[in-house]
């Protein structure tokens, strides 16, 4: 079907975009940077503990909050992580633009009227 082919073409264009390539390169640099990888793993682990506590109706104590804040601060000063986050944000902006274009075209087509042919 033509629609699926167009979707595949769009996916190919996205994968070939500079923003996607930059994001994947930055992601690889994080994986190759032991300190950056450890910080991200430690932060993700802390996030999971926070989510689990919230699901159980518990709140974080001050030491847990301080630990998460310290991890965030360390991540913000790590250039490899900063570059990765920036690359993710730029790629997300492109994806948001693509979604807005598609949504706008759908909304504008016949003002949302159902077409029966």
TIRO-2110 file (N, C-alpha, C; in Angstrom, 1 decimal):
// TIRO-2110
0.8, -1.2, 0.0, N, 1, A
0.0, 0.0, 0.0, CA, 1, A
0.9, 1.2, 0.0, C, 1, A
0.4, 2.3, -0.6, N, 2, A
1.2, 3.5, -0.8, CA, 2, A
1.5, 4.2, 0.5, C, 2, A
0.5, 4.1, 1.4, N, 3, A
0.7, 4.8, 2.7, CA, 3, A
1.9, 4.2, 3.5, C, 3, A
2.0, 2.9, 3.5, N, 4, A
3.1, 2.2, 4.2, CA, 4, A
4.4, 2.5, 3.6, C, 4, A
4.4, 2.6, 2.3, N, 5, A
5.6, 2.9, 1.6, CA, 5, A
6.1, 4.3, 1.9, C, 5, A
5.2, 5.3, 2.0, N, 6, A
5.5, 6.7, 2.4, CA, 6, A
6.0, 6.7, 3.8, C, 6, A
5.4, 5.9, 4.7, N, 7, A
5.9, 5.8, 6.1, CA, 7, A
7.3, 5.3, 6.1, C, 7, A
7.6, 4.3, 5.3, N, 8, A
9.0, 3.7, 5.3, CA, 8, A
10.0, 4.8, 4.7, C, 8, A
9.5, 5.5, 3.7, N, 9, A
10.4, 6.6, 3.2, CA, 9, A
10.7, 7.7, 4.2, C, 9, A
9.6, 8.0, 5.0, N, 10, A
9.8, 9.0, 6.0, CA, 10, A
10.8, 8.5, 7.1, C, 10, A
10.6, 7.2, 7.5, N, 11, A
11.5, 6.6, 8.4, CA, 11, A
12.9, 6.6, 7.9, C, 11, A
13.1, 6.3, 6.7, N, 12, A
14.5, 6.3, 6.1, CA, 12, A
15.1, 7.8, 6.1, C, 12, A
14.2, 8.7, 5.8, N, 13, A
14.7, 10.1, 5.8, CA, 13, A
15.1, 10.6, 7.2, C, 13, A
14.3, 10.1, 8.2, N, 14, A
14.6, 10.5, 9.6, CA, 14, A
15.9, 9.8, 10.0, C, 14, A
16.1, 8.6, 9.7, N, 15, A
17.4, 7.9, 10.0, CA, 15, A
18.6, 8.5, 9.4, C, 15, A
18.4, 9.1, 8.2, N, 16, A
19.5, 9.7, 7.5, CA, 16, A
19.7, 11.2, 7.9, C, 16, A
18.8, 11.7, 8.7, N, 17, A
18.9, 13.2, 9.1, CA, 17, A
20.1, 13.4, 9.9, C, 17, A
20.6, 14.6, 9.9, N, 18, A
21.8, 15.0, 10.6, CA, 18, A
21.5, 14.9, 12.1, C, 18, A
20.3, 15.3, 12.5, N, 19, A
19.9, 15.2, 13.9, CA, 19, A
19.9, 13.8, 14.5, C, 19, A
19.4, 12.9, 13.7, N, 20, A
19.4, 11.5, 14.2, CA, 20, A
20.8, 10.9, 14.3, C, 20, A
21.6, 11.2, 13.2, N, 21, A
23.0, 10.8, 13.2, CA, 21, A
23.8, 11.4, 14.4, C, 21, A
23.6, 12.6, 14.7, N, 22, A
24.3, 13.3, 15.8, CA, 22, A
23.9, 12.7, 17.1, C, 22, A
22.6, 12.4, 17.3, N, 23, A
22.1, 11.7, 18.5, CA, 23, A
22.7, 10.4, 18.7, C, 23, A
22.8, 9.6, 17.6, N, 24, A
23.3, 8.2, 17.7, CA, 24, A
24.8, 8.3, 18.0, C, 24, A
25.5, 9.2, 17.4, N, 25, A
26.9, 9.4, 17.7, CA, 25, A
27.2, 9.8, 19.2, C, 25, A
26.4, 10.8, 19.6, N, 26, A
26.5, 11.2, 21.0, CA, 26, A
26.2, 10.0, 22.0, C, 26, A
25.2, 9.2, 21.6, N, 27, A
24.8, 8.1, 22.4, CA, 27, A
26.0, 7.1, 22.5, C, 27, A
26.6, 6.9, 21.4, N, 28, A
27.8, 6.0, 21.4, CA, 28, A
28.9, 6.5, 22.2, C, 28, A
29.1, 7.8, 22.2, N, 29, A
30.2, 8.5, 23.0, CA, 29, A
29.9, 8.3, 24.5, C, 29, A
28.6, 8.3, 24.9, N, 30, A
28.2, 8.1, 26.3, CA, 30, A
28.6, 6.6, 26.6, C, 30, A
28.3, 5.7, 25.8, N, 31, A
28.5, 4.3, 26.0, CA, 31, A
30.0, 4.1, 26.2, C, 31, A
30.8, 4.8, 25.4, N, 32, A
32.3, 4.6, 25.4, CA, 32, A
33.0, 5.4, 26.6, C, 32, A
32.2, 6.3, 27.2, N, 33, A
32.7, 7.0, 28.3, CA, 33, A
32.3, 6.4, 29.6, C, 33, A
33.2, 5.7, 30.3, N, 34, A
32.9, 4.9, 31.5, CA, 34, A
32.2, 5.8, 32.6, C, 34, A
32.8, 7.0, 32.8, N, 35, A
32.2, 7.8, 33.8, CA, 35, A
30.8, 8.3, 33.5, C, 35, A
30.6, 8.7, 32.2, N, 36, A
29.3, 9.1, 31.8, CA, 36, A
28.3, 7.9, 31.9, C, 36, A
28.7, 6.7, 31.5, N, 37, A
27.8, 5.6, 31.6, CA, 37, A
27.4, 5.3, 33.0, C, 37, A
28.4, 5.3, 33.9, N, 38, A
28.1, 5.0, 35.3, CA, 38, A
27.2, 6.0, 35.9, C, 38, A
27.4, 7.3, 35.5, N, 39, A
26.5, 8.4, 36.1, CA, 39, A
25.0, 8.1, 35.6, C, 39, A
24.9, 7.8, 34.3, N, 40, A
23.5, 7.6, 33.8, CA, 40, A
22.9, 6.4, 34.4, C, 40, A
23.7, 5.3, 34.6, N, 41, A
23.1, 4.1, 35.2, CA, 41, A
22.7, 4.4, 36.6, C, 41, A
23.6, 5.1, 37.3, N, 42, A
23.3, 5.4, 38.7, CA, 42, A
22.0, 6.3, 38.8, C, 42, A
21.9, 7.2, 37.9, N, 43, A
20.7, 8.1, 37.9, CA, 43, A
19.4, 7.3, 37.6, C, 43, A
19.5, 6.5, 36.6, N, 44, A
18.4, 5.7, 36.2, CA, 44, A
17.9, 4.8, 37.4, C, 44, A
18.9, 4.2, 38.1, N, 45, A
18.6, 3.4, 39.2, CA, 45, A
17.9, 4.2, 40.3, C, 45, A
18.4, 5.4, 40.5, N, 46, A
17.8, 6.3, 41.5, CA, 46, A
16.4, 6.6, 41.1, C, 46, A
16.2, 6.9, 39.8, N, 47, A
14.8, 7.2, 39.3, CA, 47, A
13.9, 6.0, 39.6, C, 47, A
14.3, 4.8, 39.3, N, 48, A
13.5, 3.7, 39.5, CA, 48, A
13.1, 3.5, 41.0, C, 48, A
14.0, 3.8, 41.9, N, 49, A
13.7, 3.7, 43.3, CA, 49, A
12.7, 4.8, 43.7, C, 49, A
12.8, 6.0, 43.1, N, 50, A
11.8, 7.0, 43.4, CA, 50, A
10.5, 6.6, 42.9, C, 50, A
10.4, 6.1, 41.7, N, 51, A
9.1, 5.7, 41.1, CA, 51, A
8.5, 4.6, 42.0, C, 51, A
9.3, 3.6, 42.4, N, 52, A
8.8, 2.5, 43.2, CA, 52, A
8.3, 3.1, 44.6, C, 52, A
9.0, 4.0, 45.2, N, 53, A
8.5, 4.6, 46.4, CA, 53, A
7.2, 5.3, 46.2, C, 53, A
7.1, 6.1, 45.1, N, 54, A
5.9, 6.8, 44.8, CA, 54, A
4.7, 5.9, 44.6, C, 54, A
4.9, 4.8, 43.9, N, 55, A
3.9, 3.8, 43.7, CA, 55, A
3.4, 3.2, 45.0, C, 55, A
4.3, 3.1, 46.0, N, 56, A
4.0, 2.6, 47.3, CA, 56, A
3.5, 3.7, 48.3, C, 56, A
3.3, 4.9, 47.8, N, 57, A
2.8, 6.0, 48.6, CA, 57, A
3.8, 6.6, 49.5, C, 57, A
5.1, 6.3, 49.3, N, 58, A
6.1, 6.9, 50.2, CA, 58, A
6.8, 8.1, 49.5, C, 58, A
7.3, 8.9, 50.3, N, 59, A
8.0, 10.1, 49.8, CA, 59, A
9.5, 9.9, 50.1, C, 59, A
10.3, 10.7, 49.4, N, 60, A
11.8, 10.6, 49.5, CA, 60, A
12.2, 11.3, 50.8, C, 60, A
13.2, 10.7, 51.5, N, 61, A
13.7, 11.5, 52.6, CA, 61, A
14.8, 12.4, 52.1, C, 61, A
15.3, 13.3, 52.9, N, 62, A
16.2, 14.3, 52.5, CA, 62, A
17.5, 13.7, 51.9, C, 62, A
18.0, 12.6, 52.5, N, 63, A
19.2, 12.1, 52.0, CA, 63, A
19.1, 11.5, 50.5, C, 63, A
17.9, 10.9, 50.3, N, 64, A
17.6, 10.5, 48.9, CA, 64, A
17.5, 11.6, 47.9, C, 64, A
16.8, 12.7, 48.4, N, 65, A
16.6, 13.8, 47.5, CA, 65, A
18.0, 14.5, 47.2, C, 65, A
18.8, 14.5, 48.2, N, 66, A
20.2, 15.1, 48.1, CA, 66, A
21.0, 14.3, 47.1, C, 66, A
20.9, 13.0, 47.2, N, 67, A
21.6, 12.1, 46.3, CA, 67, A
21.2, 12.3, 44.9, C, 67, A
19.9, 12.4, 44.6, N, 68, A
19.4, 12.6, 43.2, CA, 68, A
19.9, 14.0, 42.7, C, 68, A
19.8, 15.0, 43.6, N, 69, A
20.3, 16.3, 43.2, CA, 69, A
21.8, 16.3, 42.9, C, 69, A
22.6, 15.6, 43.6, N, 70, A
24.0, 15.5, 43.4, CA, 70, A
24.3, 14.7, 42.0, C, 70, A
23.5, 13.7, 41.8, N, 71, A
23.7, 13.0, 40.5, CA, 71, A
23.3, 13.9, 39.3, C, 71, A
22.2, 14.7, 39.5, N, 72, A
21.8, 15.6, 38.4, CA, 72, A
22.9, 16.6, 38.2, C, 72, A
23.5, 17.1, 39.2, N, 73, A
24.6, 18.1, 39.1, CA, 73, A
25.8, 17.5, 38.4, C, 73, A
26.1, 16.3, 38.8, N, 74, A
27.3, 15.7, 38.1, CA, 74, A
27.0, 15.4, 36.6, C, 74, A
25.8, 15.1, 36.3, N, 75, A
25.4, 14.8, 34.9, CA, 75, A
25.5, 16.1, 34.1, C, 75, A
25.1, 17.2, 34.8, N, 76, A
25.1, 18.5, 34.1, CA, 76, A
26.5, 19.1, 33.8, C, 76, A
27.4, 18.6, 34.6, N, 77, A
28.8, 19.0, 34.4, CA, 77, A
29.6, 18.1, 33.5, C, 77, A
29.0, 16.9, 33.2, N, 78, A
29.7, 16.0, 32.3, CA, 78, A
29.5, 16.3, 30.9, C, 78, A
30.5, 16.7, 30.1, N, 79, A
30.3, 17.3, 28.8, CA, 79, A
29.8, 16.2, 27.8, C, 79, A
30.1, 15.0, 28.0, N, 80, A
29.6, 13.9, 27.1, CA, 80, A
28.1, 13.7, 27.3, C, 80, A
27.7, 13.8, 28.5, N, 81, A
26.2, 13.7, 28.8, CA, 81, A
25.5, 14.9, 28.3, C, 81, A
26.1, 16.1, 28.5, N, 82, A
25.5, 17.3, 28.1, CA, 82, A
25.3, 17.3, 26.5, C, 82, A
26.3, 16.8, 25.8, N, 83, A
26.2, 16.7, 24.4, CA, 83, A
25.1, 15.8, 23.9, C, 83, A
25.0, 14.7, 24.7, N, 84, A
24.0, 13.7, 24.3, CA, 84, A
22.6, 14.2, 24.6, C, 84, A
22.4, 14.9, 25.7, N, 85, A
21.1, 15.5, 26.0, CA, 85, A
20.8, 16.6, 24.9, C, 85, A
21.7, 17.4, 24.5, N, 86, A
21.5, 18.4, 23.5, CA, 86, A
21.1, 17.7, 22.2, C, 86, A
21.8, 16.7, 21.8, N, 87, A
21.5, 16.0, 20.6, CA, 87, A
20.1, 15.4, 20.6, C, 87, A
19.7, 14.8, 21.8, N, 88, A
18.4, 14.3, 21.9, CA, 88, A
17.3, 15.4, 21.8, C, 88, A
17.6, 16.5, 22.4, N, 89, A
16.6, 17.6, 22.3, CA, 89, A
16.5, 18.1, 20.8, C, 89, A
17.6, 18.2, 20.1, N, 90, A
17.5, 18.6, 18.7, CA, 90, A
16.7, 17.6, 17.9, C, 90, A
17.0, 16.3, 18.1, N, 91, A
16.2, 15.3, 17.4, CA, 91, A
14.8, 15.3, 17.7, C, 91, A
14.5, 15.5, 19.0, N, 92, A
13.1, 15.5, 19.5, CA, 92, A
12.3, 16.7, 18.8, C, 92, A
13.0, 17.8, 18.6, N, 93, A
12.4, 19.0, 18.0, CA, 93, A
12.1, 18.7, 16.5, C, 93, A
13.0, 17.9, 15.8, N, 94, A
12.7, 17.5, 14.5, CA, 94, A
11.4, 16.6, 14.4, C, 94, A
11.4, 15.7, 15.4, N, 95, A
10.3, 14.7, 15.4, CA, 95, A
9.0, 15.5, 15.7, C, 95, A
9.1, 16.5, 16.6, N, 96, A
7.9, 17.2, 16.9, CA, 96, A
7.4, 18.0, 15.7, C, 96, A
8.3, 18.6, 14.9, N, 97, A
8.0, 19.3, 13.7, CA, 97, A
7.3, 18.3, 12.7, C, 97, A
7.8, 17.2, 12.6, N, 98, A
7.2, 16.2, 11.7, CA, 98, A
5.8, 15.8, 12.1, C, 98, A
5.7, 15.6, 13.4, N, 99, A
4.3, 15.3, 13.9, CA, 99, A
3.3, 16.4, 13.7, C, 99, A
3.8, 17.6, 13.9, N, 100, A
2.9, 18.8, 13.7, CA, 100, A
2.5, 18.9, 12.3, C, 100, A
3.4, 18.7, 11.4, N, 101, A
3.1, 18.8, 9.9, CA, 101, A
2.1, 17.7, 9.6, C, 101, A
2.2, 16.5, 10.0, N, 102, A
1.3, 15.4, 9.8, CA, 102, A
-0.1, 15.8, 10.4, C, 102, A
-0.1, 16.2, 11.6, N, 103, A
-1.3, 16.5, 12.3, CA, 103, A
-2.0, 17.6, 11.6, C, 103, A
-1.3, 18.6, 11.2, N, 104, A
-1.9, 19.8, 10.6, CA, 104, A
-2.5, 19.4, 9.3, C, 104, A
-1.8, 18.6, 8.5, N, 105, A
-2.4, 18.1, 7.2, CA, 105, A
-3.6, 17.3, 7.4, C, 105, A
-3.7, 16.5, 8.4, N, 106, A
-4.9, 15.7, 8.7, CA, 106, A
-6.0, 16.6, 9.1, C, 106, A
-5.8, 17.5, 10.0, N, 107, A
-6.8, 18.4, 10.4, CA, 107, A
-7.4, 19.3, 9.3, C, 107, A
-6.5, 19.7, 8.4, N, 108, A
-6.9, 20.6, 7.3, CA, 108, A
-7.6, 19.9, 6.2, C, 108, A
-7.4, 18.6, 6.1, N, 109, A
-8.0, 17.9, 5.0, CA, 109, A
-9.5, 17.8, 5.2, C, 109, A
-10.3, 18.5, 4.4, N, 110, A
-11.7, 18.5, 4.5, CA, 110, A
-12.3, 18.9, 5.9, C, 110, A
-11.5, 19.6, 6.6, N, 111, A
-11.9, 20.1, 7.9, CA, 111, A
-12.4, 18.9, 8.8, C, 111, A
-11.8, 17.8, 8.7, N, 112, A
-12.2, 16.7, 9.5, CA, 112, A
-13.4, 15.9, 9.1, C, 112, A
-14.0, 16.3, 7.9, N, 113, A
-15.2, 15.6, 7.5, CA, 113, A
-14.9, 14.2, 7.0, C, 113, A
-15.8, 13.3, 7.3, N, 114, A
-15.6, 11.9, 6.8, CA, 114, A
-15.9, 11.8, 5.3, C, 114, A
-15.0, 11.2, 4.6, N, 115, A
-15.2, 11.1, 3.2, CA, 115, A
-15.7, 9.6, 2.9, C, 115, A
-16.8, 9.5, 2.2, N, 116, A
-17.3, 8.2, 1.8, CA, 116, A
-17.3, 8.1, 0.3, C, 116, A
-16.5, 7.2, -0.2, N, 117, A
-16.5, 7.1, -1.7, CA, 117, A
-16.6, 5.6, -2.1, C, 117, A
END
